[in-house]
């Protein structure tokens, strides 16, 4: 696994799939089940963490849950990995998150890592919105990069990089978060 890389991709996923995911999750006639969660990022019982209520949908959790809506979300991961020349060895989880507009927008601090085990993170933005993703140095204070959500944009990075999302002020922010193992395919 490479160390401490951050890659941002626009227009790498086919426009048909980008529109399909958008319509499935945010379309006017969608039946996609978003579920209320009192805190999208952290344990609601920990007073050190910012309260971030919102909606989520567990698409895949290894050994536990698998949504019957999973197929097109797998397609994003495999289309990306094919074009990026990666193999996907093991998928830990795939979650979707929906942040609703909030009168107190801003970073969802403190920064976090999704799991302590070695892994990659792939974030997929379902729509254009406010609510940058912020990536930090190990000190959890120094900002490495801020990425603004754009429909179809992907961020691919080392899972040990501390990061956080930002709550939007006037728009809805929808993302898919992938945690997985894999690596570079041999280039022949």
C-alpha positions as a Python dict, from the first residue, in 0.01 Angstrom:
ca = {
    (1, 'X'): (0, 0, 0),
    (2, 'X'): (131, 346, -91),
    (3, 'X'): (174, 593, 191),
    (4, 'X'): (-1, 925, 236),
    (5, 'X'): (-130, 988, -114),
    (6, 'X'): (-434, 1196, -209),
    (7, 'X'): (-580, 1182, -559),
    (8, 'X'): (-882, 1374, -690),
    (9, 'X'): (-1065, 1259, -1006),
    (10, 'X'): (-1332, 1432, -1208),
    (11, 'X'): (-1514, 1272, -1500),
    (12, 'X'): (-1357, 926, -1449),
    (13, 'X'): (-1696, 758, -1390),
    (14, 'X'): (-1929, 732, -1690),
    (15, 'X'): (-2190, 1009, -1705),
    (16, 'X'): (-2465, 746, -1728),
    (17, 'X'): (-2360, 592, -1395),
    (18, 'X'): (-2315, 934, -1232),
    (19, 'X'): (-2671, 1028, -1332),
    (20, 'X'): (-2806, 686, -1229),
    (21, 'X'): (-2661, 718, -876),
    (22, 'X'): (-2787, 1076, -845),
    (23, 'X'): (-3138, 985, -958),
    (24, 'X'): (-3146, 673, -739),
    (25, 'X'): (-3048, 857, -421),
    (26, 'X'): (-3168, 1215, -469),
    (27, 'X'): (-3420, 1200, -753),
    (28, 'X'): (-3773, 1326, -710),
    (29, 'X'): (-3928, 980, -748),
    (30, 'X'): (-3669, 781, -557),
    (31, 'X'): (-3753, 505, -311),
    (32, 'X'): (-3393, 485, -184),
    (33, 'X'): (-3422, 445, 194),
    (34, 'X'): (-3228, 711, 382),
    (35, 'X'): (-3229, 649, 759),
    (36, 'X'): (-3197, 910, 1033),
    (37, 'X'): (-2880, 894, 1240),
    (38, 'X'): (-2825, 1122, 1540),
    (39, 'X'): (-2457, 1166, 1458),
    (40, 'X'): (-2320, 1069, 1117),
    (41, 'X'): (-1953, 1073, 1207),
    (42, 'X'): (-1909, 998, 1575),
    (43, 'X'): (-2057, 832, 1877),
    (44, 'X'): (-2340, 1050, 2005),
    (45, 'X'): (-2224, 985, 2362),
    (46, 'X'): (-1881, 1152, 2325),
    (47, 'X'): (-1897, 1522, 2423),
    (48, 'X'): (-1571, 1604, 2241),
    (49, 'X'): (-1725, 1550, 1899),
    (50, 'X'): (-1945, 1783, 1701),
    (51, 'X'): (-2307, 1670, 1685),
    (52, 'X'): (-2387, 1598, 1321),
    (53, 'X'): (-2737, 1461, 1266),
    (54, 'X'): (-2823, 1345, 916),
    (55, 'X'): (-2927, 1054, 703),
    (56, 'X'): (-2734, 741, 606),
    (57, 'X'): (-2775, 410, 431),
    (58, 'X'): (-2545, 113, 496),
    (59, 'X'): (-2484, -35, 152),
    (60, 'X'): (-2233, -298, 259),
    (61, 'X'): (-2068, -397, 584),
    (62, 'X'): (-1842, -703, 566),
    (63, 'X'): (-1997, -995, 746),
    (64, 'X'): (-2312, -806, 839),
    (65, 'X'): (-2524, -590, 614),
    (66, 'X'): (-2577, -574, 242),
    (67, 'X'): (-2834, -346, 84),
    (68, 'X'): (-3035, -468, -212),
    (69, 'X'): (-2945, -128, -371),
    (70, 'X'): (-2574, -222, -370),
    (71, 'X'): (-2509, -312, -737),
    (72, 'X'): (-2464, 36, -891),
    (73, 'X'): (-2249, 145, -595),
    (74, 'X'): (-2019, -153, -651),
    (75, 'X'): (-2008, -46, -1014),
    (76, 'X'): (-1856, 291, -914),
    (77, 'X'): (-1577, 118, -720),
    (78, 'X'): (-1499, -127, -997),
    (79, 'X'): (-1518, 131, -1276),
    (80, 'X'): (-1279, 351, -1078),
    (81, 'X'): (-1039, 66, -997),
    (82, 'X'): (-1031, -45, -1361),
    (83, 'X'): (-950, 305, -1487),
    (84, 'X'): (-701, 365, -1202),
    (85, 'X'): (-531, 27, -1262),
    (86, 'X'): (-607, -107, -913),
    (87, 'X'): (-722, -441, -787),
    (88, 'X'): (-976, -455, -506),
    (89, 'X'): (-878, -725, -259),
    (90, 'X'): (-1123, -680, 27),
    (91, 'X'): (-1410, -439, 90),
    (92, 'X'): (-1480, -351, 454),
    (93, 'X'): (-1776, -121, 410),
    (94, 'X'): (-1965, 107, 178),
    (95, 'X'): (-2184, 373, 337),
    (96, 'X'): (-2388, 659, 196),
    (97, 'X'): (-2433, 983, 389),
    (98, 'X'): (-2672, 1272, 341),
    (99, 'X'): (-2594, 1599, 520),
    (100, 'X'): (-2886, 1839, 538),
    (101, 'X'): (-2844, 2218, 539),
    (102, 'X'): (-2762, 2351, 883),
    (103, 'X'): (-2761, 2709, 1020),
    (104, 'X'): (-2417, 2629, 1171),
    (105, 'X'): (-2211, 2509, 874),
    (106, 'X'): (-1847, 2416, 896),
    (107, 'X'): (-1599, 2136, 958),
    (108, 'X'): (-1713, 1831, 1152),
    (109, 'X'): (-1427, 1834, 1400),
    (110, 'X'): (-1219, 1670, 1523),
    (111, 'X'): (-1066, 1486, 1225),
    (112, 'X'): (-1080, 1106, 1219),
    (113, 'X'): (-971, 794, 1033),
    (114, 'X'): (-1238, 541, 935),
    (115, 'X'): (-1054, 241, 1082),
    (116, 'X'): (-710, 181, 1233),
    (117, 'X'): (-641, -109, 997),
    (118, 'X'): (-455, -45, 669),
    (119, 'X'): (-706, 55, 403),
    (120, 'X'): (-790, 290, 119),
    (121, 'X'): (-1069, 546, 128),
    (122, 'X'): (-1266, 637, -181),
    (123, 'X'): (-1518, 919, -142),
    (124, 'X'): (-1771, 969, -420),
    (125, 'X'): (-1978, 1289, -439),
    (126, 'X'): (-2334, 1231, -553),
    (127, 'X'): (-2408, 1600, -608),
    (128, 'X'): (-2261, 1951, -624),
    (129, 'X'): (-2280, 2106, -279),
    (130, 'X'): (-2116, 2299, -3),
    (131, 'X'): (-1930, 2103, 260),
    (132, 'X'): (-1565, 2052, 172),
    (133, 'X'): (-1381, 1737, 271),
    (134, 'X'): (-1072, 1841, 464),
    (135, 'X'): (-759, 1625, 491),
    (136, 'X'): (-505, 1683, 769),
    (137, 'X'): (-147, 1606, 866),
    (138, 'X'): (-98, 1362, 1155),
    (139, 'X'): (-115, 1653, 1403),
    (140, 'X'): (-488, 1672, 1309),
    (141, 'X'): (-457, 2053, 1277),
    (142, 'X'): (-248, 2126, 969),
    (143, 'X'): (-464, 2114, 657),
    (144, 'X'): (-317, 1923, 362),
    (145, 'X'): (-604, 1976, 120),
    (146, 'X'): (-970, 2082, 95),
    (147, 'X'): (-1191, 1927, -172),
    (148, 'X'): (-1527, 2075, -269),
    (149, 'X'): (-1807, 1830, -353),
    (150, 'X'): (-1883, 1808, -724),
    (151, 'X'): (-2124, 1560, -881),
    (152, 'X'): (-1924, 1253, -991),
    (153, 'X'): (-1596, 1363, -825),
    (154, 'X'): (-1387, 1102, -643),
    (155, 'X'): (-1120, 1141, -377),
    (156, 'X'): (-890, 842, -332),
    (157, 'X'): (-650, 848, -38),
    (158, 'X'): (-454, 649, 217),
    (159, 'X'): (-690, 552, 497),
    (160, 'X'): (-447, 669, 765),
    (161, 'X'): (-490, 1033, 661),
    (162, 'X'): (-702, 1219, 912),
    (163, 'X'): (-1003, 1380, 749),
    (164, 'X'): (-1345, 1527, 811),
    (165, 'X'): (-1641, 1648, 612),
    (166, 'X'): (-1807, 1984, 652),
    (167, 'X'): (-2172, 2048, 720),
    (168, 'X'): (-2335, 2253, 441),
    (169, 'X'): (-2519, 2576, 516),
    (170, 'X'): (-2770, 2593, 231),
    (171, 'X'): (-2737, 2278, 20),
    (172, 'X'): (-2769, 1904, 68),
    (173, 'X'): (-2437, 1713, 64),
    (174, 'X'): (-2451, 1347, -43),
    (175, 'X'): (-2152, 1113, -56),
    (176, 'X'): (-2059, 746, -75),
    (177, 'X'): (-1770, 632, 146),
    (178, 'X'): (-1575, 317, 48),
    (179, 'X'): (-1320, 151, 280),
    (180, 'X'): (-1122, -128, 114),
    (181, 'X'): (-789, -302, 59),
    (182, 'X'): (-621, -338, -276),
    (183, 'X'): (-318, -232, -472),
    (184, 'X'): (-162, -143, -802),
    (185, 'X'): (-195, -391, -1087),
    (186, 'X'): (127, -480, -1261),
    (187, 'X'): (176, -264, -1568),
    (188, 'X'): (275, -483, -1860),
}
